[in-house]
Amino acid sequence: MNRWPKIPLGLRLFLLYFVIVIMTTYFVSSTLLKEIKPTVRQTTEETLVDMANLLAVLVAEELANGTLETSQISTLLQQFGNRSVDAAIWGVDKKTMSHRIYVTDANGIVVADSWQKDIGSDFSRWNDVYLTLQGEYGARSTATDPNDPLSTVMHVAAPVIFNNKTIGSLTVAKANRSVQPFIELSQQRVVNWLAIMSVLVLLVGAVIAWRINSALSKLSLYAFKMGRGEKANKPVFRVFYEYGQLSDALADMRSQLDGKQYVESYVETLTHELKSPLSGIRGASELLQLPIDNKKRAKFAGNIERESERMQLLIDKLLELARLEKLPEIEKPKSMQSHELVDYVATAMSMKIEQKSIDYAHLSESSFMICGDEFLLRQALLNVFENAMDFVFDAGKIRVSVEQLQTHICFTVYNEGPLIPDYALGRLTERFYSLPRAAGNKSTGLGLNFVEQVAKLHFGYLNIQNCEHGVEVTLAIKSP
């Protein structure tokens, strides 16, 4: 016993696709979010390097002359430190200067400070000053609050060179907290765009999975109907052409199998049904070889003629039914009015209606537009009318009505006559099954089977039921 739940293929593909998309989104987002912070800080450091070297060139002469503390440059550095700004940078407001600039002499003593905070202090122990004075790249990152990882300040120094000799260092410092809003904004944008793209990709995947599942459902339904011998339109696949090839292969296989089965079935049924008229013809021909009077001779000759007509009618009906059953779909559907179709059949049957003095009436005042094979629909209605004529009482009633019920147009023919026995109701559409006629006429037993095949070809149905004082036959075809 299979304990696994039956999950449609499209849903299984989508679940796999969903897992892949989510995992990809997770790894991409985590990688990007991790890389944004160091990338922004590296870019900031590169900018500080340029700024420090520019300022180191500007202060070199004043520092060499020992006049930096009282020079205009020192005043400008102080003004720079106290300057306020009002800028909106990519949605982030900047109100204060986040840079600090200080200059040390060759011994690491601070001689100028934009914050006017540590002038005279010994900074020779700090890496930015120490390494720069040693002729190396000097930089450090120091936290002002050990418990706050965002309190770190980045320091980048550049050597102050005069006459090809390092006479001091200039450091530009910037708090990492000042760039944190840009990092967070970038991270938020990355997350938002990844979320949007993931949703879009999942929607596309859902649509593709739905189309795959829908295509499989169409193909399965087509194969199921063909297996049951029902009429089914071959599904068309514009994108999944492989399914189209499979449906073509199924249709070809059905055609080949049906061809073999039809030959076996119809040879068997035709042989069986031809036995009776052939026996009648043989018996009559043997009697005609005996010396008999002209009256009996004419009688037996008439029997041969009637049985020959019956054989011809049987063969024609079988060929017509075989062609209809092998027809996969309507080749050239035509639009027509239901009123015109009923009137055509009634006109064709008018002679019989007059001969039996039938009370015929078409009850429907409205006419409906239908679409289908005009010839087959006429033949089907003619078969229904002929059955009604065979079983209606002399001077009885035949009533025809047309109405639309939900998705089908229904032609209903009522004849006043004997009820159908219960044992026969379920067998009336079987091939070669027929009830005895009132006039003793023999039927091929193929008429109602033909009508049923026409109904299926038009995605409809045939319903036969007893009603008050007679029988009602409904031929339903799908409305356009």
C-alpha positions as CSV (number, residue, x, y, z in Angstrom):
1,M,0.0,0.0,0.0
2,N,1.4,3.4,-1.0
3,R,1.6,5.6,2.1
4,W,3.0,8.6,0.2
5,P,0.5,11.5,-0.5
6,K,-0.3,12.1,-4.1
7,I,1.1,15.5,-4.8
8,P,0.7,16.9,-8.3
9,L,3.9,17.1,-10.4
10,G,3.5,20.8,-10.8
11,L,3.3,21.3,-7.0
12,R,6.4,19.1,-6.5
13,L,8.4,21.0,-9.0
14,F,7.3,24.3,-7.4
15,L,8.3,23.1,-3.9
16,L,11.7,22.2,-5.2
17,Y,12.0,25.5,-7.0
18,F,10.8,27.3,-3.9
19,V,13.5,25.6,-1.8
20,I,16.2,26.5,-4.3
21,V,15.0,30.2,-4.5
22,I,14.9,30.6,-0.8
23,M,18.3,29.0,-0.2
24,T,19.8,31.1,-3.0
25,T,18.2,34.3,-1.6
26,Y,19.5,33.5,1.9
27,F,23.1,32.8,0.8
28,V,23.2,35.8,-1.6
29,S,21.6,38.2,1.0
30,S,23.9,37.0,3.8
31,T,27.0,37.3,1.7
32,L,26.0,40.8,0.5
33,L,25.1,42.0,3.9
34,K,28.4,40.8,5.3
35,E,30.3,42.5,2.5
36,I,28.6,45.9,2.6
37,K,30.1,47.0,6.0
38,P,33.8,46.3,5.2
39,T,33.4,47.6,1.7
40,V,32.0,50.9,2.9
41,R,34.7,51.2,5.5
42,Q,37.4,50.4,3.0
43,T,36.0,53.1,0.7
44,T,36.0,55.5,3.6
45,E,39.6,54.6,4.5
46,E,40.7,55.2,0.9
47,T,39.1,58.7,1.0
48,L,40.8,59.5,4.3
49,V,44.1,58.6,2.8
50,D,43.7,61.1,0.0
51,M,42.5,63.7,2.4
52,A,45.4,63.2,4.8
53,N,48.0,63.4,2.1
54,L,46.4,66.6,0.7
55,L,46.4,68.3,4.1
56,A,50.0,67.0,4.9
57,V,51.2,68.9,1.8
58,L,49.5,72.1,2.9
59,V,50.9,72.1,6.5
60,A,54.5,71.0,5.6
61,E,56.1,74.5,5.3
62,E,54.4,75.9,8.5
63,L,55.4,72.8,10.5
64,A,59.0,73.0,9.2
65,N,59.1,76.7,10.3
66,G,57.7,76.0,13.7
67,T,54.8,78.5,13.1
68,L,52.0,75.9,12.6
69,E,50.4,76.6,16.1
70,T,49.9,80.3,15.3
71,S,49.4,80.0,11.5
72,Q,46.3,80.6,9.5
73,I,46.1,76.9,8.8
74,S,45.7,76.1,12.5
75,T,42.8,78.6,12.7
76,L,41.2,77.1,9.6
77,L,41.5,73.6,11.1
78,Q,39.7,74.8,14.3
79,Q,37.0,76.4,12.2
80,F,36.6,73.2,10.3
81,G,36.1,71.3,13.6
82,N,33.4,73.7,14.8
83,R,31.6,73.9,11.4
84,S,28.0,72.8,11.3
85,V,26.4,71.4,8.1
86,D,22.9,70.6,6.9
87,A,23.0,68.0,4.2
88,A,20.7,65.1,3.1
89,I,22.8,62.4,1.5
90,W,20.8,59.6,-0.1
91,G,18.2,59.9,2.6
92,V,20.6,60.3,5.5
93,D,20.7,63.7,7.3
94,K,24.2,65.1,8.2
95,K,24.3,67.9,10.8
96,T,27.9,67.9,12.1
97,M,31.4,67.4,10.9
98,S,32.5,63.8,11.6
99,H,36.2,64.3,10.7
100,R,39.0,65.2,13.2
101,I,42.3,66.4,12.0
102,Y,45.5,66.7,14.1
103,V,49.2,67.3,13.3
104,T,52.2,66.0,15.3
105,D,55.8,66.9,15.0
106,A,58.7,64.4,14.5
107,N,58.4,63.3,18.1
108,G,54.7,62.5,18.0
109,I,53.6,65.6,19.9
110,V,50.3,67.1,18.8
111,V,50.9,70.7,17.6
112,A,47.5,71.3,15.9
113,D,44.1,69.8,16.5
114,S,40.8,70.7,14.7
115,W,39.0,69.9,18.0
116,Q,41.5,71.9,20.1
117,K,41.5,69.0,22.5
118,D,44.9,67.3,22.7
119,I,47.4,70.0,21.7
120,G,50.7,69.1,23.5
121,S,49.8,65.5,24.1
122,D,52.2,62.7,23.1
123,F,50.6,60.5,20.4
124,S,53.8,58.7,19.5
125,R,52.4,55.5,20.9
126,W,49.4,55.4,18.6
127,N,49.9,53.3,15.4
128,D,48.8,56.0,13.0
129,V,51.5,58.3,14.3
130,Y,54.1,55.7,15.2
131,L,54.0,53.8,11.9
132,T,53.9,57.0,9.8
133,L,57.0,58.5,11.5
134,Q,58.7,55.1,10.8
135,G,58.0,55.5,7.1
136,E,55.2,53.0,7.0
137,Y,51.4,53.3,6.3
138,G,49.9,54.4,9.6
139,A,46.3,53.6,10.4
140,R,44.3,52.5,13.5
141,S,40.8,51.9,14.7
142,T,40.1,52.7,18.3
143,A,36.9,52.3,20.3
144,T,35.9,55.1,22.5
145,D,33.5,52.8,24.4
146,P,34.7,49.2,24.8
147,N,31.0,48.0,25.2
148,D,29.9,49.7,22.0
149,P,31.2,48.2,18.8
150,L,29.9,51.2,16.8
151,S,32.1,53.6,18.8
152,T,35.2,52.9,16.9
153,V,37.0,55.7,15.2
154,M,39.1,55.2,12.1
155,H,42.5,57.1,12.0
156,V,44.5,57.4,8.9
157,A,47.8,59.3,8.9
158,A,50.1,60.7,6.2
159,P,53.7,61.9,6.6
160,V,54.4,65.6,6.6
161,I,57.5,65.8,4.3
162,F,59.7,68.9,3.9
163,N,62.9,68.8,1.8
164,N,62.5,65.0,1.4
165,K,62.5,64.5,5.2
166,T,59.6,63.4,7.4
167,I,59.1,66.2,9.9
168,G,55.8,65.0,11.4
169,S,52.4,63.3,10.6
170,L,48.9,64.5,9.9
171,T,46.0,62.3,10.9
172,V,42.4,62.4,9.6
173,A,40.0,60.6,11.9
174,K,36.4,59.6,11.2
175,A,33.9,57.9,13.5
176,N,32.5,54.7,12.0
177,R,29.2,55.6,13.5
178,S,28.9,58.4,10.9
179,V,28.9,55.9,8.1
180,Q,26.7,53.3,9.9
181,P,23.4,54.9,8.5
182,F,24.7,54.4,5.0
183,I,25.6,50.8,5.7
184,E,22.2,50.1,7.3
185,L,20.4,51.9,4.4
186,S,22.3,49.8,1.8
187,Q,21.6,46.6,3.7
188,Q,17.9,47.5,3.9
189,R,17.8,48.2,0.2
190,V,19.5,44.9,-0.6
191,V,17.1,43.0,1.6
192,N,14.1,44.8,0.0
193,W,15.2,44.2,-3.6
194,L,16.1,40.6,-2.8
195,A,12.7,40.1,-1.3
196,I,10.9,41.7,-4.3
197,M,13.0,39.7,-6.8
198,S,12.4,36.5,-4.8
199,V,8.6,37.0,-4.8
200,L,8.7,37.8,-8.5
201,V,10.8,34.7,-9.3
202,L,8.5,32.5,-7.1
203,L,5.4,33.9,-9.0
204,V,7.0,33.1,-12.3
205,G,7.9,29.6,-11.0
206,A,4.3,29.2,-9.7
207,V,2.9,30.1,-13.1
208,I,5.3,27.7,-14.9
209,A,4.4,24.9,-12.4
210,W,0.7,25.6,-12.9
211,R,1.1,25.5,-16.7
212,I,3.0,22.2,-16.4
213,N,0.4,20.7,-14.1
214,S,-2.4,22.1,-16.3
215,A,-0.8,20.6,-19.4
216,L,-0.4,17.2,-17.7
217,S,-4.1,17.3,-16.6
218,K,-5.2,18.0,-20.1
219,L,-3.1,15.2,-21.5
220,S,-4.3,12.8,-18.8
221,L,-7.9,13.7,-19.4
222,Y,-7.4,13.2,-23.1
223,A,-5.8,9.8,-22.6
224,F,-8.5,8.8,-20.1
225,K,-11.3,9.8,-22.5
226,M,-9.7,8.0,-25.4
227,G,-9.3,4.9,-23.2
228,R,-13.0,4.9,-22.5
229,G,-13.8,5.5,-26.2
230,E,-15.2,9.0,-25.6
231,K,-15.0,11.9,-28.0
232,A,-12.2,14.3,-27.0
233,N,-10.5,17.2,-28.6
234,K,-6.8,16.8,-28.8
235,P,-5.2,19.4,-26.5
236,V,-3.0,22.0,-28.1
237,F,0.3,23.0,-26.4
238,R,2.0,26.1,-27.6
239,V,4.8,26.2,-25.1
240,F,5.3,22.6,-24.0
241,Y,5.6,21.2,-27.5
242,E,6.8,17.9,-26.0
243,Y,3.3,17.3,-24.6
244,G,1.9,18.1,-28.0
245,Q,4.1,15.3,-29.5
246,L,2.9,13.0,-26.8
247,S,-0.8,13.8,-27.5
248,D,-0.1,13.2,-31.2
249,A,1.5,9.8,-30.3
250,L,-1.5,8.9,-28.2
251,A,-3.9,9.9,-31.0
252,D,-1.9,7.8,-33.5
253,M,-1.9,4.8,-31.1
254,R,-5.6,5.1,-30.5
255,S,-6.2,5.3,-34.2
256,Q,-4.1,2.2,-34.9
257,L,-5.7,0.2,-32.1
258,D,-9.2,1.3,-33.0
259,G,-8.6,0.4,-36.6
260,K,-7.8,-3.2,-35.7
261,Q,-10.7,-3.4,-33.2
262,Y,-13.1,-1.9,-35.6
263,V,-12.3,-4.5,-38.2
264,E,-12.7,-7.3,-35.7
265,S,-15.9,-5.8,-34.2
266,Y,-17.6,-4.9,-37.4
267,V,-16.8,-8.1,-39.2
268,E,-18.2,-10.0,-36.3
269,T,-21.4,-7.9,-36.0
270,L,-22.0,-7.6,-39.7
271,T,-21.6,-11.4,-40.1
272,H,-24.1,-12.0,-37.3
273,E,-26.7,-9.5,-38.5
274,L,-26.5,-10.6,-42.1
275,K,-27.3,-14.2,-41.2
276,S,-31.1,-13.5,-40.8
277,P,-31.7,-11.7,-44.2
278,L,-29.4,-14.1,-46.0
279,S,-31.3,-17.1,-44.6
280,G,-34.6,-15.4,-45.8
281,I,-33.2,-14.7,-49.2
282,R,-31.8,-18.3,-49.5
283,G,-35.1,-19.8,-48.4
284,A,-37.1,-17.7,-50.8
285,S,-34.8,-18.4,-53.7
286,E,-35.0,-22.2,-53.1
287,L,-38.8,-22.0,-53.1
288,L,-38.8,-20.0,-56.3
289,Q,-37.0,-22.9,-58.0
290,L,-40.0,-25.2,-57.3
291,P,-43.1,-25.1,-59.4
292,I,-45.4,-22.6,-57.7
293,D,-48.2,-20.3,-58.8
294,N,-47.6,-16.7,-59.7
295,K,-49.0,-15.3,-56.4
296,K,-46.5,-17.2,-54.3
297,R,-43.8,-16.4,-56.7
298,A,-44.5,-12.7,-56.3
299,K,-44.6,-13.1,-52.6
300,F,-41.2,-14.8,-52.4
301,A,-39.7,-12.3,-54.8
302,G,-41.0,-9.5,-52.6
303,N,-39.3,-11.2,-49.6
304,I,-36.0,-11.3,-51.5
305,E,-36.3,-7.6,-52.3
306,R,-37.2,-6.6,-48.8
307,E,-34.4,-8.6,-47.2
308,S,-31.9,-7.2,-49.8
309,E,-33.0,-3.7,-48.9
310,R,-32.6,-4.5,-45.2
311,M,-29.1,-5.8,-45.9
312,Q,-28.2,-2.6,-47.8
313,L,-29.6,-0.4,-45.1
314,L,-27.7,-2.4,-42.5
315,I,-24.4,-2.1,-44.3
316,D,-25.0,1.7,-45.0
317,K,-25.8,2.3,-41.3
318,L,-22.7,0.4,-40.1
319,L,-20.4,2.3,-42.5
320,E,-21.9,5.6,-41.4
321,L,-21.6,4.7,-37.7
322,A,-18.0,3.5,-38.2
323,R,-17.1,6.8,-39.9
324,L,-18.7,8.7,-37.0
325,E,-17.0,6.8,-34.2
326,K,-13.6,7.3,-35.8
327,L,-14.2,11.0,-36.2
328,P,-12.1,12.6,-33.3
329,E,-13.8,16.0,-33.6
330,I,-16.0,18.1,-35.8
331,E,-14.1,19.0,-38.9
332,K,-16.0,22.1,-40.1
333,P,-18.4,23.4,-37.4
334,K,-21.2,25.6,-38.7
335,S,-23.5,28.0,-37.0
336,M,-27.2,27.5,-37.4
337,Q,-30.6,28.2,-35.8
338,S,-32.3,25.5,-33.9
339,H,-35.7,26.5,-35.4
340,E,-34.4,25.9,-39.0
341,L,-32.9,22.5,-38.0
342,V,-36.2,21.3,-36.5
343,D,-38.3,22.6,-39.5
344,Y,-36.0,20.8,-41.9
345,V,-36.5,17.5,-40.2
346,A,-40.2,18.0,-39.8
347,T,-40.5,18.8,-43.5
348,A,-38.6,15.6,-44.4
349,M,-41.0,13.6,-42.2
350,S,-44.1,15.4,-43.3
351,M,-45.3,12.6,-45.6
352,K,-45.2,10.0,-42.8
353,I,-46.9,12.5,-40.4
354,E,-49.8,12.9,-42.9
355,Q,-50.0,9.1,-43.6
356,K,-50.4,8.3,-39.9
357,S,-52.6,11.4,-39.2
358,I,-50.1,12.5,-36.5
359,D,-50.9,15.6,-34.4
360,Y,-47.5,17.2,-34.7
361,A,-46.5,20.5,-33.0
362,H,-43.3,22.5,-32.5
363,L,-43.8,24.1,-29.1
364,S,-40.7,26.4,-28.9
365,E,-41.2,30.0,-29.9
366,S,-37.5,31.0,-29.3
367,S,-34.7,29.9,-31.6
368,F,-31.2,29.3,-30.4
369,M,-27.9,29.6,-32.1
370,I,-26.0,26.3,-32.2
371,C,-22.7,25.3,-33.7
372,G,-21.8,21.9,-35.0
373,D,-21.9,19.6,-38.0
374,E,-25.2,20.4,-39.8
375,F,-25.4,17.1,-41.7
376,L,-24.8,14.9,-38.6
377,L,-27.3,16.9,-36.5
378,R,-30.0,16.6,-39.2
379,Q,-29.4,12.8,-39.4
380,A,-29.5,12.5,-35.6
381,L,-32.8,14.4,-35.4
382,L,-34.2,12.3,-38.3
383,N,-33.3,9.1,-36.4
384,V,-35.1,10.5,-33.3
385,F,-38.2,11.4,-35.4
386,E,-38.2,8.0,-37.1
387,N,-38.2,6.3,-33.8
388,A,-41.0,8.5,-32.6
389,M,-43.0,7.8,-35.8
390,D,-42.5,4.0,-35.4
391,F,-43.9,3.9,-31.9
392,V,-46.5,6.7,-31.9
393,F,-50.2,5.7,-31.8
394,D,-52.2,6.3,-35.0
395,A,-53.5,9.9,-34.8
396,G,-51.3,10.3,-31.7
397,K,-49.3,13.3,-30.7
398,I,-45.7,14.2,-31.4
399,R,-44.3,17.3,-29.7
400,V,-41.0,18.9,-30.3
401,S,-39.4,21.6,-28.0
402,V,-36.0,23.3,-27.9
403,E,-34.7,25.0,-24.8
404,Q,-31.4,26.0,-23.2
405,L,-30.4,24.2,-20.0
406,Q,-27.2,25.6,-18.4
407,T,-24.5,24.8,-20.9
408,H,-26.5,22.7,-23.4
409,I,-29.2,23.2,-26.1
410,C,-31.7,20.5,-25.7
411,F,-34.0,19.1,-28.5
412,T,-36.8,17.1,-26.9
413,V,-39.1,14.9,-29.0
414,Y,-42.2,13.5,-27.3
415,N,-44.4,10.8,-28.8
416,E,-47.7,9.5,-27.5
417,G,-47.3,5.8,-27.5
418,P,-46.5,2.6,-25.5
419,L,-44.0,3.0,-22.7
420,I,-40.5,1.4,-22.9
421,P,-40.2,-1.7,-20.7
422,D,-37.8,-1.2,-17.7
423,Y,-35.5,-4.0,-18.9
424,A,-34.9,-2.2,-22.2
425,L,-34.4,1.4,-21.1
426,G,-30.7,0.9,-20.4
427,R,-30.0,-0.9,-23.6
428,L,-31.6,1.2,-26.3
429,T,-28.4,2.8,-27.4
430,E,-26.6,-0.6,-27.8
431,R,-25.8,-1.6,-31.3
432,F,-28.4,-3.9,-33.0
433,Y,-30.7,-3.7,-30.0
434,S,-34.3,-2.7,-30.9
435,L,-37.8,-3.2,-29.7
436,P,-40.5,-4.6,-32.0
437,R,-42.4,-2.0,-33.9
438,A,-46.2,-1.8,-34.0
439,A,-46.3,-2.3,-37.7
440,G,-44.0,-5.3,-37.6
441,N,-41.2,-3.3,-39.3
442,K,-37.7,-4.5,-38.5
443,S,-35.0,-2.1,-37.3
444,T,-31.3,-2.2,-37.7
445,G,-30.8,-1.3,-34.0
446,L,-28.2,1.3,-35.0
447,G,-30.2,4.5,-35.1
448,L,-30.1,5.5,-31.4
449,N,-26.4,4.4,-31.2
450,F,-25.7,6.8,-34.1
451,V,-27.6,9.6,-32.3
452,E,-25.6,9.0,-29.1
453,Q,-22.3,9.2,-31.0
454,V,-23.4,12.5,-32.6
455,A,-24.3,13.9,-29.2
456,K,-20.9,12.9,-27.8
457,L,-19.1,14.5,-30.8
458,H,-20.9,17.7,-29.9
459,F,-20.0,17.3,-26.2
460,G,-23.6,16.5,-25.3
461,Y,-25.7,13.5,-24.3
462,L,-28.8,11.5,-25.3
463,N,-31.5,10.9,-22.7
464,I,-34.5,8.5,-23.2
465,Q,-37.2,8.3,-20.6
466,N,-40.8,7.3,-20.1
467,C,-43.3,10.0,-19.3
468,E,-47.1,10.4,-19.0
469,H,-48.7,8.5,-22.0
470,G,-45.5,8.2,-24.0
471,V,-41.8,8.5,-24.4
472,E,-39.5,11.5,-24.3
473,V,-36.1,11.6,-26.1
474,T,-33.7,14.5,-25.4
475,L,-30.7,15.2,-27.7
476,A,-28.5,17.7,-25.9
477,I,-25.5,19.5,-27.5
478,K,-23.1,21.9,-26.0
479,S,-24.1,25.5,-26.6
480,P,-21.5,27.8,-28.3
